[in-house]
């Protein structure tokens, strides 16, 4: 579970990666008479992957991520309007326990 700028990311044991919008959560938790059982917590997007999520790394705005699963797969996730998931590595021979996302700050010509 990771949070940044009104977003919460969770990975479930049933292979689901979810991006939640938590912008109104704090305000709604303070209200004692709310009828909303989720307190304003809403799913913004979700992806089904091939196994349980064991590692993840994101850029500083949660737009892009690399996710490792317990079956040895790596996934590139794009949460922007593209809404894409790409499977660049499958069947890695060893368990993936961590990933690091490095942002490129210069352009290649």
C-alpha positions as CSV (number, residue, x, y, z in Angstrom):
1,X,0.0,0.0,0.0
2,X,1.4,3.4,-1.1
3,X,-0.1,6.9,-1.0
4,X,0.7,10.2,-2.8
5,X,-1.4,13.3,-3.7
6,X,-4.8,12.0,-2.9
7,X,-4.1,8.6,-4.4
8,X,-3.8,5.2,-2.7
9,X,-2.4,2.2,-4.4
10,X,-3.2,-1.3,-3.1
11,X,-2.2,-4.8,-4.3
12,X,-4.4,-7.7,-3.3
13,X,-3.8,-11.4,-2.8
14,X,-6.1,-12.1,-5.7
15,X,-3.8,-10.5,-8.2
16,X,-5.5,-7.1,-8.5
17,X,-3.7,-3.7,-8.5
18,X,-6.1,-0.9,-7.5
19,X,-5.7,2.9,-7.6
20,X,-8.0,4.7,-5.2
21,X,-9.0,8.4,-5.1
22,X,-8.8,9.4,-1.4
23,X,-9.2,13.2,-1.9
24,X,-12.3,13.5,0.2
25,X,-11.5,10.7,2.7
26,X,-10.2,12.9,5.6
27,X,-13.1,15.3,5.4
28,X,-15.7,12.5,5.3
29,X,-14.1,10.6,8.2
30,X,-14.6,13.7,10.4
31,X,-18.3,13.8,9.6
32,X,-20.2,11.6,12.0
33,X,-23.5,11.6,10.1
34,X,-22.3,10.5,6.7
35,X,-24.4,7.9,4.8
36,X,-21.6,6.9,2.6
37,X,-20.2,3.6,4.0
38,X,-17.0,4.1,1.9
39,X,-16.5,7.6,3.3
40,X,-15.8,9.0,-0.2
41,X,-13.1,6.4,-1.0
42,X,-13.5,5.4,-4.7
43,X,-11.7,3.1,-7.1
44,X,-10.1,5.2,-9.8
45,X,-8.7,2.3,-11.8
46,X,-7.7,-1.3,-11.5
47,X,-5.6,-3.9,-13.3
48,X,-5.8,-7.7,-13.0
49,X,-2.3,-9.3,-13.1
50,X,-1.0,-12.9,-13.3
51,X,-0.2,-13.5,-9.6
52,X,0.0,-11.8,-6.2
53,X,1.9,-8.5,-6.2
54,X,5.1,-8.7,-4.2
55,X,7.0,-5.5,-5.3
56,X,6.3,-2.2,-6.9
57,X,7.9,1.1,-7.8
58,X,6.2,4.2,-9.1
59,X,7.2,7.6,-10.4
60,X,6.5,10.6,-8.2
61,X,2.9,11.2,-9.6
62,X,1.7,7.6,-9.8
63,X,1.4,7.9,-13.6
64,X,3.8,5.0,-14.3
65,X,4.9,1.9,-12.4
66,X,6.7,-1.3,-12.5
67,X,5.2,-4.2,-10.6
68,X,6.6,-7.6,-9.8
69,X,4.5,-10.7,-9.2
70,X,5.2,-13.9,-7.3
71,X,5.3,-16.0,-10.5
72,X,8.3,-14.0,-11.7
73,X,6.6,-11.5,-14.0
74,X,7.3,-7.8,-14.4
75,X,4.5,-5.4,-15.5
76,X,4.7,-1.9,-16.8
77,X,1.6,0.0,-15.7
78,X,0.5,3.3,-17.2
79,X,-2.4,4.9,-15.2
80,X,-2.8,7.9,-17.5
81,X,-5.3,8.2,-20.3
82,X,-3.5,5.4,-22.1
83,X,-4.5,3.0,-19.3
84,X,-2.1,0.4,-20.4
85,X,-0.3,-2.6,-18.9
86,X,2.6,-4.2,-20.7
87,X,4.2,-7.5,-19.8
88,X,7.9,-6.9,-20.6
89,X,9.3,-9.8,-18.5
90,X,7.6,-13.2,-17.9
91,X,8.9,-16.3,-16.2
92,X,11.9,-14.7,-14.5
93,X,13.9,-17.6,-13.0
94,X,14.1,-16.1,-9.5
95,X,11.6,-14.4,-7.3
96,X,11.5,-10.7,-7.9
97,X,11.6,-8.9,-4.5
98,X,12.1,-5.3,-5.5
99,X,12.1,-3.0,-8.4
100,X,13.3,0.6,-8.9
101,X,11.8,3.0,-11.4
102,X,14.4,5.5,-12.8
103,X,12.9,8.6,-14.5
104,X,14.9,9.8,-17.5
105,X,15.3,13.6,-17.3
106,X,17.0,14.2,-20.6
107,X,16.1,13.5,-24.2
108,X,18.0,11.4,-26.7
109,X,18.6,12.6,-30.2
